[in-house]
Amino acid sequence: MKRQVAKKETIDAELVDLRAFCLVVDLGSITAAAKTLGETKGSVSRRITRLEHALGVELLRRSPRRVQATEDGLAYRMRVGRALELLEDANVAVQQARARPSGHLRVTAPFDLGLSILAPLSAGFVERFPEISLEMVLTEALLDFDAHQIDVALRATASLPDSSLIAHRLQLIEVGLFAAPAYLRKHGPVRRPADLEAHRLLLSQTTRGHATIALEARDGRERAEIRVRAAISASDFSFCREVALAGAGIALVPEVNVRSDLDAKRLVPVLKDHAISGGAPLYLVHPGTRFLPPKIRAFRDYLLDAFGVRGRREASA
């Protein structure tokens, strides 16, 4: 037992020697390194001497005015620095892995995606992690993580700007055309893209009430761009869905927003043999810090598991 204790003390001392050496090189001063470590200048100097004797090389050139690393010292600093960072990473990772996720978690998402995706998942999340209080900020605005104290964001976008954020691709948000059966019985079926021009369209994005819908046959044989007029336009998909359920027209919305309506046959797909451009990948985005707080890591992993993409990091955001 005494031998094990002595061995641990020796290892601890060697690690402090290495940290002291790195500080001296980085700060260019034994005095400054000693102040950072809370030791005397003589103690730090002895640590460096001990390292030099063990290695059999001169690591530092000392003079009354300055301390400078030798060529061997600079090379050693680079290698030791990487080793110490890996060791620190391992220590913190183990400590955080043992920590139980808790605290307040602030998540932002577009309103429609929050309702269709996060609402059903949030119940299971808080059931699994009862010590986390979950706040959903549903808005179309891209909130700044620091300014708005955001922990996690869901973003549907074709491209992500370069930043220090980390993004995980969850799924492709596909858009489609959907209508109530009663509407199609009254106004007639849509057999080809050009038929849309004679129908009432419910759209979320228009220019003065008009929009162009790009369609491609799933067999690749046909492409079409149809200029349509919106009978009703709205700023969010949920409104378009509700109006479609009321039989007012054909809604262009993400499929995820109407999945339950399709299952219940309250809505049916229109031109289902065509793919419609306008969809975008859905990303989960979080800060790019090396060690995420347990509450953020828990939410990230929960959603990655739910979407079947656990362990796959997509890109920097």
Secondary structure as a PSIPRED ss2 file (coil, helix, strand):
# PSIPRED VFORMAT (PSIPRED V4.0)

   1 M C   1.000  0.000  0.000
   2 K H   0.000  1.000  0.000
   3 R H   0.000  1.000  0.000
   4 Q H   0.000  1.000  0.000
   5 V H   0.000  1.000  0.000
   6 A H   0.000  1.000  0.000
   7 K H   0.000  1.000  0.000
   8 K H   0.000  1.000  0.000
   9 E H   0.000  1.000  0.000
  10 T H   0.000  1.000  0.000
  11 I H   0.000  1.000  0.000
  12 D H   0.000  1.000  0.000
  13 A H   0.000  1.000  0.000
  14 E H   0.000  1.000  0.000
  15 L H   0.000  1.000  0.000
  16 V H   0.000  1.000  0.000
  17 D H   0.000  1.000  0.000
  18 L H   0.000  1.000  0.000
  19 R H   0.000  1.000  0.000
  20 A H   0.000  1.000  0.000
  21 F H   0.000  1.000  0.000
  22 C H   0.000  1.000  0.000
  23 L H   0.000  1.000  0.000
  24 V H   0.000  1.000  0.000
  25 V H   0.000  1.000  0.000
  26 D H   0.000  1.000  0.000
  27 L H   0.000  1.000  0.000
  28 G C   1.000  0.000  0.000
  29 S C   1.000  0.000  0.000
  30 I H   0.000  1.000  0.000
  31 T H   0.000  1.000  0.000
  32 A H   0.000  1.000  0.000
  33 A H   0.000  1.000  0.000
  34 A H   0.000  1.000  0.000
  35 K H   0.000  1.000  0.000
  36 T H   0.000  1.000  0.000
  37 L H   0.000  1.000  0.000
  38 G C   1.000  0.000  0.000
  39 E C   1.000  0.000  0.000
  40 T C   1.000  0.000  0.000
  41 K H   0.000  1.000  0.000
  42 G H   0.000  1.000  0.000
  43 S H   0.000  1.000  0.000
  44 V H   0.000  1.000  0.000
  45 S H   0.000  1.000  0.000
  46 R H   0.000  1.000  0.000
  47 R H   0.000  1.000  0.000
  48 I H   0.000  1.000  0.000
  49 T H   0.000  1.000  0.000
  50 R H   0.000  1.000  0.000
  51 L H   0.000  1.000  0.000
  52 E H   0.000  1.000  0.000
  53 H H   0.000  1.000  0.000
  54 A H   0.000  1.000  0.000
  55 L H   0.000  1.000  0.000
  56 G C   1.000  0.000  0.000
  57 V C   1.000  0.000  0.000
  58 E C   1.000  0.000  0.000
  59 L C   1.000  0.000  0.000
  60 L E   0.000  0.000  1.000
  61 R E   0.000  0.000  1.000
  62 R E   0.000  0.000  1.000
  63 S C   1.000  0.000  0.000
  64 P C   1.000  0.000  0.000
  65 R C   1.000  0.000  0.000
  66 R C   1.000  0.000  0.000
  67 V E   0.000  0.000  1.000
  68 Q E   0.000  0.000  1.000
  69 A E   0.000  0.000  1.000
  70 T C   1.000  0.000  0.000
  71 E H   0.000  1.000  0.000
  72 D H   0.000  1.000  0.000
  73 G H   0.000  1.000  0.000
  74 L H   0.000  1.000  0.000
  75 A H   0.000  1.000  0.000
  76 Y H   0.000  1.000  0.000
  77 R H   0.000  1.000  0.000
  78 M H   0.000  1.000  0.000
  79 R H   0.000  1.000  0.000
  80 V H   0.000  1.000  0.000
  81 G H   0.000  1.000  0.000
  82 R H   0.000  1.000  0.000
  83 A H   0.000  1.000  0.000
  84 L H   0.000  1.000  0.000
  85 E H   0.000  1.000  0.000
  86 L H   0.000  1.000  0.000
  87 L H   0.000  1.000  0.000
  88 E H   0.000  1.000  0.000
  89 D H   0.000  1.000  0.000
  90 A H   0.000  1.000  0.000
  91 N H   0.000  1.000  0.000
  92 V H   0.000  1.000  0.000
  93 A H   0.000  1.000  0.000
  94 V H   0.000  1.000  0.000
  95 Q H   0.000  1.000  0.000
  96 Q H   0.000  1.000  0.000
  97 A H   0.000  1.000  0.000
  98 R H   0.000  1.000  0.000
  99 A C   1.000  0.000  0.000
 100 R C   1.000  0.000  0.000
 101 P C   1.000  0.000  0.000
 102 S C   1.000  0.000  0.000
 103 G E   0.000  0.000  1.000
 104 H E   0.000  0.000  1.000
 105 L E   0.000  0.000  1.000
 106 R E   0.000  0.000  1.000
 107 V E   0.000  0.000  1.000
 108 T E   0.000  0.000  1.000
 109 A E   0.000  0.000  1.000
 110 P C   1.000  0.000  0.000
 111 F H   0.000  1.000  0.000
 112 D H   0.000  1.000  0.000
 113 L H   0.000  1.000  0.000
 114 G H   0.000  1.000  0.000
 115 L H   0.000  1.000  0.000
 116 S H   0.000  1.000  0.000
 117 I H   0.000  1.000  0.000
 118 L H   0.000  1.000  0.000
 119 A H   0.000  1.000  0.000
 120 P H   0.000  1.000  0.000
 121 L H   0.000  1.000  0.000
 122 S H   0.000  1.000  0.000
 123 A H   0.000  1.000  0.000
 124 G H   0.000  1.000  0.000
 125 F H   0.000  1.000  0.000
 126 V H   0.000  1.000  0.000
 127 E H   0.000  1.000  0.000
 128 R H   0.000  1.000  0.000
 129 F C   1.000  0.000  0.000
 130 P C   1.000  0.000  0.000
 131 E C   1.000  0.000  0.000
 132 I E   0.000  0.000  1.000
 133 S E   0.000  0.000  1.000
 134 L E   0.000  0.000  1.000
 135 E E   0.000  0.000  1.000
 136 M E   0.000  0.000  1.000
 137 V E   0.000  0.000  1.000
 138 L E   0.000  0.000  1.000
 139 T C   1.000  0.000  0.000
 140 E C   1.000  0.000  0.000
 141 A C   1.000  0.000  0.000
 142 L C   1.000  0.000  0.000
 143 L C   1.000  0.000  0.000
 144 D C   1.000  0.000  0.000
 145 F C   1.000  0.000  0.000
 146 D C   1.000  0.000  0.000
 147 A C   1.000  0.000  0.000
 148 H C   1.000  0.000  0.000
 149 Q C   1.000  0.000  0.000
 150 I C   1.000  0.000  0.000
 151 D C   1.000  0.000  0.000
 152 V E   0.000  0.000  1.000
 153 A E   0.000  0.000  1.000
 154 L E   0.000  0.000  1.000
 155 R E   0.000  0.000  1.000
 156 A E   0.000  0.000  1.000
 157 T C   1.000  0.000  0.000
 158 A C   1.000  0.000  0.000
 159 S C   1.000  0.000  0.000
 160 L C   1.000  0.000  0.000
 161 P C   1.000  0.000  0.000
 162 D C   1.000  0.000  0.000
 163 S C   1.000  0.000  0.000
 164 S C   1.000  0.000  0.000
 165 L C   1.000  0.000  0.000
 166 I E   0.000  0.000  1.000
 167 A E   0.000  0.000  1.000
 168 H E   0.000  0.000  1.000
 169 R E   0.000  0.000  1.000
 170 L E   0.000  0.000  1.000
 171 Q E   0.000  0.000  1.000
 172 L E   0.000  0.000  1.000
 173 I E   0.000  0.000  1.000
 174 E C   1.000  0.000  0.000
 175 V E   0.000  0.000  1.000
 176 G E   0.000  0.000  1.000
 177 L E   0.000  0.000  1.000
 178 F E   0.000  0.000  1.000
 179 A E   0.000  0.000  1.000
 180 A C   1.000  0.000  0.000
 181 P H   0.000  1.000  0.000
 182 A H   0.000  1.000  0.000
 183 Y H   0.000  1.000  0.000
 184 L H   0.000  1.000  0.000
 185 R H   0.000  1.000  0.000
 186 K H   0.000  1.000  0.000
 187 H H   0.000  1.000  0.000
 188 G C   1.000  0.000  0.000
 189 P C   1.000  0.000  0.000
 190 V C   1.000  0.000  0.000
 191 R C   1.000  0.000  0.000
 192 R C   1.000  0.000  0.000
 193 P H   0.000  1.000  0.000
 194 A H   0.000  1.000  0.000
 195 D H   0.000  1.000  0.000
 196 L H   0.000  1.000  0.000
 197 E H   0.000  1.000  0.000
 198 A H   0.000  1.000  0.000
 199 H C   1.000  0.000  0.000
 200 R C   1.000  0.000  0.000
 201 L E   0.000  0.000  1.000
 202 L E   0.000  0.000  1.000
 203 L E   0.000  0.000  1.000
 204 S C   1.000  0.000  0.000
 205 Q C   1.000  0.000  0.000
 206 T C   1.000  0.000  0.000
 207 T E   0.000  0.000  1.000
 208 R C   1.000  0.000  0.000
 209 G C   1.000  0.000  0.000
 210 H E   0.000  0.000  1.000
 211 A E   0.000  0.000  1.000
 212 T E   0.000  0.000  1.000
 213 I E   0.000  0.000  1.000
 214 A E   0.000  0.000  1.000
 215 L E   0.000  0.000  1.000
 216 E E   0.000  0.000  1.000
 217 A E   0.000  0.000  1.000
 218 R C   1.000  0.000  0.000
 219 D C   1.000  0.000  0.000
 220 G C   1.000  0.000  0.000
 221 R C   1.000  0.000  0.000
 222 E C   1.000  0.000  0.000
 223 R E   0.000  0.000  1.000
 224 A E   0.000  0.000  1.000
 225 E E   0.000  0.000  1.000
 226 I E   0.000  0.000  1.000
 227 R E   0.000  0.000  1.000
 228 V E   0.000  0.000  1.000
 229 R E   0.000  0.000  1.000
 230 A E   0.000  0.000  1.000
 231 A E   0.000  0.000  1.000
 232 I E   0.000  0.000  1.000
 233 S E   0.000  0.000  1.000
 234 A C   1.000  0.000  0.000
 235 S C   1.000  0.000  0.000
 236 D C   1.000  0.000  0.000
 237 F H   0.000  1.000  0.000
 238 S H   0.000  1.000  0.000
 239 F H   0.000  1.000  0.000
 240 C H   0.000  1.000  0.000
 241 R H   0.000  1.000  0.000
 242 E H   0.000  1.000  0.000
 243 V H   0.000  1.000  0.000
 244 A H   0.000  1.000  0.000
 245 L H   0.000  1.000  0.000
 246 A C   1.000  0.000  0.000
 247 G C   1.000  0.000  0.000
 248 A C   1.000  0.000  0.000
 249 G C   1.000  0.000  0.000
 250 I E   0.000  0.000  1.000
 251 A E   0.000  0.000  1.000
 252 L E   0.000  0.000  1.000
 253 V E   0.000  0.000  1.000
 254 P E   0.000  0.000  1.000
 255 E H   0.000  1.000  0.000
 256 V H   0.000  1.000  0.000
 257 N H   0.000  1.000  0.000
 258 V C   1.000  0.000  0.000
 259 R H   0.000  1.000  0.000
 260 S H   0.000  1.000  0.000
 261 D H   0.000  1.000  0.000
 262 L H   0.000  1.000  0.000
 263 D H   0.000  1.000  0.000
 264 A C   1.000  0.000  0.000
 265 K C   1.000  0.000  0.000
 266 R C   1.000  0.000  0.000
 267 L C   1.000  0.000  0.000
 268 V E   0.000  0.000  1.000
 269 P E   0.000  0.000  1.000
 270 V E   0.000  0.000  1.000
 271 L C   1.000  0.000  0.000
 272 K C   1.000  0.000  0.000
 273 D C   1.000  0.000  0.000
 274 H E   0.000  0.000  1.000
 275 A E   0.000  0.000  1.000
 276 I E   0.000  0.000  1.000
 277 S C   1.000  0.000  0.000
 278 G C   1.000  0.000  0.000
 279 G C   1.000  0.000  0.000
 280 A E   0.000  0.000  1.000
 281 P E   0.000  0.000  1.000
 282 L E   0.000  0.000  1.000
 283 Y E   0.000  0.000  1.000
 284 L E   0.000  0.000  1.000
 285 V E   0.000  0.000  1.000
 286 H E   0.000  0.000  1.000
 287 P C   1.000  0.000  0.000
 288 G C   1.000  0.000  0.000
 289 T C   1.000  0.000  0.000
 290 R C   1.000  0.000  0.000
 291 F C   1.000  0.000  0.000
 292 L C   1.000  0.000  0.000
 293 P C   1.000  0.000  0.000
 294 P H   0.000  1.000  0.000
 295 K H   0.000  1.000  0.000
 296 I H   0.000  1.000  0.000
 297 R H   0.000  1.000  0.000
 298 A H   0.000  1.000  0.000
 299 F H   0.000  1.000  0.000
 300 R H   0.000  1.000  0.000
 301 D H   0.000  1.000  0.000
 302 Y H   0.000  1.000  0.000
 303 L H   0.000  1.000  0.000
 304 L H   0.000  1.000  0.000
 305 D H   0.000  1.000  0.000
 306 A H   0.000  1.000  0.000
 307 F C   1.000  0.000  0.000
 308 G C   1.000  0.000  0.000
 309 V C   1.000  0.000  0.000
 310 R C   1.000  0.000  0.000
 311 G C   1.000  0.000  0.000
 312 R C   1.000  0.000  0.000
 313 R C   1.000  0.000  0.000
 314 E C   1.000  0.000  0.000
 315 A E   0.000  0.000  1.000
 316 S E   0.000  0.000  1.000
 317 A C   1.000  0.000  0.000
